[in-house]
């Protein structure tokens, strides 16, 4: 299965928007296949952006999402603007480079600084 960075952003926004204490449990994204979402939840956990409990922990099969990690909050804060997000992904595509987290977050922060007029 291929990593979908737009789905990554959708999941992080979904989890951030959850008002339930202890997280949303199961993440459901409209128009997305549950297996794709579950795979990306696992990837986000491995990347240190989501706090989860492994398959079968509370809701049966699948990953139980408890919430964002500190780094997850930092990432979604940088990726919140749809315009900035699209611009960053377009830059990666134009350069022919994969949107690795280690490259994406600094780029998003840099684009955010540009929008704010911060030069250093």
Buried (B, 14 or more C-beta within 10 A) or exposed (E): EEEBBEBBBBBBEBBBEBEEEEBBBBBEBEEBEEEBBBBBBBBBBEBEBBBBBEEEBEEEEBBBBBBBBEBBBBBBBBBBBEEBBEBBBEBBEEEEEEBEBEBBBEBBBBBBEEEEEEEE
